[in-house]
Every structure is written in structure tokens, then in C-alpha cells.
Amino acid sequence: MARTVKKPKTKEEKTKAGRPTDYTAELATEICDAISQSDKGLIRLCEANPHWPDRSTILRWLELHKEFCDQYTHARENQAHFLVDQTIEIADDSSQDELLDKDGNPYFNKEYARRSELRVKARQWAAERLAPKKYGTKIMQLEGGEKPVEVNVSDARSRLIDKLTKIAATASDTGSDKPTDG
């Protein structure tokens, strides 16, 4: 029985097919530039860019390369600004608010309004987490110049809305437009 001898692989044959794992400053910059100009998460961006490493490799690079970690942090903050800009565009877009039924009569498109609201809220949530100092709902206030006190703006807003609702209900019960003490 004849034995076949395998030829040694050339350098090109030895290179792996698939995603890169070696860190380069150029690829790091490309990744961060894409993040800062997108509303997509890292998983989707990696899927859309097959020449990038996978998500786990990028996360490992954050631990291993301080300059990349700094650049990535800045890119995520810029992404928060991008998301906030999108919320304004989404909220201002009324192009699908009114549709026509089969008889040609206009009606309010509740589904589009709900979807727009969801898109705005999702972007607000992400922006709050990506840039909490700028877009977060909590404010740190110094008490007496020394101790920081955390104020949750969402709670305060809810209490204010509740109080205004009660005032409006009281005014409508009495038939007066002027709020009563209470």
C-alpha cells in the first residue's frame, strides 16, 4: 500500500479563514467610528462587518488595550448623542400619522404612533446608560457643600404630574379653572 506524503502548507494556506483576532489601531478606529455613528449594538455591527473580530474579541481588546478602551468609551458617548438626535427626528416625523381607509377617509395611525414612542423610549434608555452624566435621570446635588445627595428626576416628575392631575380634577369638579389649595 502506497503512503501519500503531505506537502507542507504555505504561509497563505496556514492563515485562518474567519474573523481576525489580532488587534490593530486601524481596525480599532474603524470599529469606534462605526459605533459613534450608529444606533446598532455591537452584535449587529459585527454581523454587518465580517472583517471585524467577533464581539467577545472586541470586549477582550477593551481589557487589554487602554487606548482602545478610551476610544471605545468616547465612541459610546458619541453614540448616545447620535441616539438623542434620532429621538428628535422620530418625534418630529408625522409622515405616517394619518392614513386613508379603503373609502379614502383619513384616520389616525395608532400603530405608527406606538412604534414611534417605543423607538424614542428605547433610544432614551440607551442614551441614559451610554452617557449617564449628560442624559441620565439622576442628578447629584451637594448638600451643604460636602455630602452628595442623589435626586431621581423621574420620581420628582411623577409626583409633579400626580399633583397637577389632582389639581386639574379638583378644578373640573368645582367648575373653576383656578387651582385650589390642597
GIGITA-V556386 format. One record per residue. N is the residue number from 1. RES is the residue in one small letter. SS is DSSP state (h for helix, s for strand, l for the rest). D_CENTER is the distance of its C-alpha to the mean C-alpha in whole Angstrom. Layout:
((N	RES	SS	D_CENTER) (N	RES	SS	D_CENTER))
This chain:
((1	m	l	65) (2	a	l	63) (3	r	l	60) (4	t	l	58) (5	v	l	56) (6	k	l	53) (7	k	l	52) (8	p	l	50) (9	k	l	46) (10	t	l	45) (11	k	h	43) (12	e	h	41) (13	e	h	41) (14	k	h	40) (15	t	l	37) (16	k	l	34) (17	a	l	32) (18	g	l	29) (19	r	l	26) (20	p	l	27) (21	t	l	26) (22	d	l	28) (23	y	l	26) (24	t	l	26) (25	a	h	25) (26	e	h	25) (27	l	h	22) (28	a	h	20) (29	t	h	20) (30	e	h	19) (31	i	h	16) (32	c	h	15) (33	d	h	15) (34	a	h	14) (35	i	h	11) (36	s	h	11) (37	q	l	11) (38	s	l	9) (39	d	l	6) (40	k	l	8) (41	g	l	8) (42	l	h	11) (43	i	h	13) (44	r	h	13) (45	l	h	13) (46	c	h	16) (47	e	h	18) (48	a	h	18) (49	n	l	19) (50	p	l	22) (51	h	l	24) (52	w	l	21) (53	p	l	22) (54	d	l	20) (55	r	h	17) (56	s	h	20) (57	t	h	21) (58	i	h	18) (59	l	h	18) (60	r	h	22) (61	w	h	22) (62	l	h	19) (63	e	h	22) (64	l	h	25) (65	h	l	24) (66	k	h	23) (67	e	h	23) (68	f	h	20) (69	c	h	19) (70	d	h	19) (71	q	h	18) (72	y	h	15) (73	t	h	14) (74	h	h	14) (75	a	h	12) (76	r	h	9) (77	e	h	10) (78	n	h	10) (79	q	h	7) (80	a	h	6) (81	h	h	9) (82	f	h	9) (83	l	h	6) (84	v	h	8) (85	d	h	11) (86	q	h	10) (87	t	h	10) (88	i	h	14) (89	e	h	15) (90	i	h	14) (91	a	h	16) (92	d	h	19) (93	d	l	19) (94	s	l	22) (95	s	l	24) (96	q	l	24) (97	d	l	24) (98	e	s	28) (99	l	s	30) (100	l	s	33) (101	d	l	35) (102	k	l	38) (103	d	l	40) (104	g	l	38) (105	n	l	37) (106	p	s	34) (107	y	s	32) (108	f	s	28) (109	n	l	26) (110	k	h	24) (111	e	h	22) (112	y	h	20) (113	a	h	20) (114	r	h	18) (115	r	h	16) (116	s	h	15) (117	e	h	14) (118	l	h	12) (119	r	h	10) (120	v	h	10) (121	k	h	10) (122	a	h	7) (123	r	h	5) (124	q	h	7) (125	w	h	7) (126	a	h	3) (127	a	h	5) (128	e	h	8) (129	r	h	8) (130	l	h	7) (131	a	l	10) (132	p	h	12) (133	k	h	15) (134	k	h	13) (135	y	h	11) (136	g	l	12) (137	t	l	15) (138	k	s	18) (139	i	s	20) (140	m	s	23) (141	q	s	26) (142	l	s	29) (143	e	s	32) (144	g	l	35) (145	g	l	34) (146	e	l	33) (147	k	s	31) (148	p	s	28) (149	v	s	27) (150	e	s	24) (151	v	s	23) (152	n	s	20) (153	v	h	20) (154	s	h	19) (155	d	h	22) (156	a	h	24) (157	r	h	22) (158	s	h	23) (159	r	h	27) (160	l	h	27) (161	i	h	26) (162	d	h	29) (163	k	h	32) (164	l	h	31) (165	t	h	32) (166	k	h	35) (167	i	h	36) (168	a	h	36) (169	a	h	37) (170	t	h	40) (171	a	h	41) (172	s	h	41) (173	d	h	43) (174	t	h	45) (175	g	l	45) (176	s	l	44) (177	d	l	41) (178	k	l	42) (179	p	l	40) (180	t	l	42) (181	d	l	42) (182	g	l	41))
